[in-house]
Amino acid sequence: MPEQDIQDSAELITAYFPDLTPAQKAQFAALAELYHFWNQRINVISRKDIHALYERHVLHSLSIGLCYRFQPGQQVVDIGTGGGFPGIPLAILFPETQFILIDSVGKKIRVVQDIIYQLKLVHVEAWQQRAEKLPAACCDYAVSRAVAPLPVLWQWARHILKAGKENGLICLKGGDLSAEIRDCGCQPVIHALYPLLQRDYFQEKYLLFVPV
Ligand SMILES: C[S@@+](CC[C@H](N)C(=O)[O-])C[C@H]1O[C@@H](n2cnc3c(N)ncnc32)[C@H](O)[C@@H]1O
């Protein structure tokens, strides 16, 4: 989609997820003001992208929810959440799932904590924490976008994932996938985002699921 055609708004999300409740719609709509406020103070989203918050960040994160449905009571850890992606949009979409969003940088986590507080996302926590230091077997799913090469991500995720036939790492990836998969020695399921979203501007053009 050419840059000039981007009509960024929370309505975009409703087109992909028609069953959102009024509360979820209000939470998605509130993200615009919250991210514009915080991005003027701390660079949590690339400044050249903030005008396309829903297109490039919220919808991109929610592609995970188009492919995988988290269940009530399951635990999801977002590794390297930065300003809250993909964790915050997924937490709005799945209000009965428990989310822990981690990042090694404290000032990003403080922004995420404020957004969680403003949106009253009582099922979400944000911790300043390095992925390597997370406790073993603490979640059903790990999610991640644009954080580390797959072999590194998988090493972190394998340690924190509980055993379970549907459990695994779900990550949004770009780059040389075949080299990363070879070096990782894992067998991911690969979804291409273009057929799913009809948008081709993402750097991370693939969604990978690596079963535990
Ligand atoms: C390029 S940003 C991506 C942020 C977010 N996932 C997104 O897509 O907008 C990478 C993030 O990973 C975090 N990070 C890198 N290594 C990490 C580690 N070992 N543990 C926790 N966070 C890490 C960085 O602090 C940074 O915020």
Ligand as a Chemical Component Dictionary entry (heavy atoms), coordinates in Angstrom:
data_LIG
# 
_chem_comp.id                   LIG 
_chem_comp.type                 NON-POLYMER 
_chem_comp.pdbx_formal_charge   0 
_chem_comp.three_letter_code    LIG 
# 
loop_
_chem_comp_atom.comp_id 
_chem_comp_atom.atom_id 
_chem_comp_atom.alt_atom_id 
_chem_comp_atom.type_symbol 
_chem_comp_atom.charge 
_chem_comp_atom.model_Cartn_x 
_chem_comp_atom.model_Cartn_y 
_chem_comp_atom.model_Cartn_z 
_chem_comp_atom.pdbx_ordinal 
LIG C1  C1  C 0  13.764 -3.359  17.873 1  
LIG S1  S1  S 1  13.050 -3.338  19.473 2  
LIG C2  C2  C 0  11.481 -4.100  19.164 3  
LIG C3  C3  C 0  10.478 -3.709  20.206 4  
LIG C4  C4  C 0  9.071  -4.291  19.993 5  
LIG N1  N1  N 0  9.072  -5.732  20.085 6  
LIG C5  C5  C 0  8.499  -3.832  18.674 7  
LIG O1  O1  O 0  8.383  -4.664  17.762 8  
LIG O2  O2  O -1 8.164  -2.645  18.529 9  
LIG C6  C6  C 0  13.920 -4.634  20.337 10 
LIG C7  C7  C 0  13.647 -4.624  21.834 11 
LIG O3  O3  O 0  14.185 -5.802  22.420 12 
LIG C8  C8  C 0  14.732 -5.476  23.669 13 
LIG N2  N2  N 0  15.712 -6.517  24.018 14 
LIG C9  C9  C 0  16.829 -6.852  23.321 15 
LIG N3  N3  N 0  17.480 -7.866  23.936 16 
LIG C10 C10 C 0  16.731 -8.185  25.033 17 
LIG C11 C11 C 0  16.880 -9.173  26.070 18 
LIG N4  N4  N 0  17.907 -10.000 26.095 19 
LIG N5  N5  N 0  15.930 -9.230  27.031 20 
LIG C12 C12 C 0  14.872 -8.371  27.011 21 
LIG N6  N6  N 0  14.694 -7.423  26.067 22 
LIG C13 C13 C 0  15.613 -7.332  25.090 23 
LIG C14 C14 C 0  15.340 -4.087  23.457 24 
LIG O4  O4  O 0  15.528 -3.381  24.657 25 
LIG C15 C15 C 0  14.303 -3.439  22.540 26 
LIG O5  O5  O 0  13.333 -2.719  23.266 27 
# 
loop_
_chem_comp_bond.comp_id 
_chem_comp_bond.atom_id_1 
_chem_comp_bond.atom_id_2 
_chem_comp_bond.value_order 
_chem_comp_bond.pdbx_ordinal 
LIG C1  S1  SING 1  
LIG S1  C2  SING 2  
LIG S1  C6  SING 3  
LIG C2  C3  SING 4  
LIG C3  C4  SING 5  
LIG C4  N1  SING 6  
LIG C4  C5  SING 7  
LIG C5  O1  DOUB 8  
LIG C5  O2  SING 9  
LIG C6  C7  SING 10 
LIG C7  O3  SING 11 
LIG C7  C15 SING 12 
LIG O3  C8  SING 13 
LIG C8  N2  SING 14 
LIG C8  C14 SING 15 
LIG N2  C9  SING 16 
LIG N2  C13 SING 17 
LIG C9  N3  DOUB 18 
LIG N3  C10 SING 19 
LIG C10 C11 SING 20 
LIG C10 C13 DOUB 21 
LIG C11 N4  SING 22 
LIG C11 N5  DOUB 23 
LIG N5  C12 SING 24 
LIG C12 N6  DOUB 25 
LIG N6  C13 SING 26 
LIG C14 O4  SING 27 
LIG C14 C15 SING 28 
LIG C15 O5  SING 29 
# 
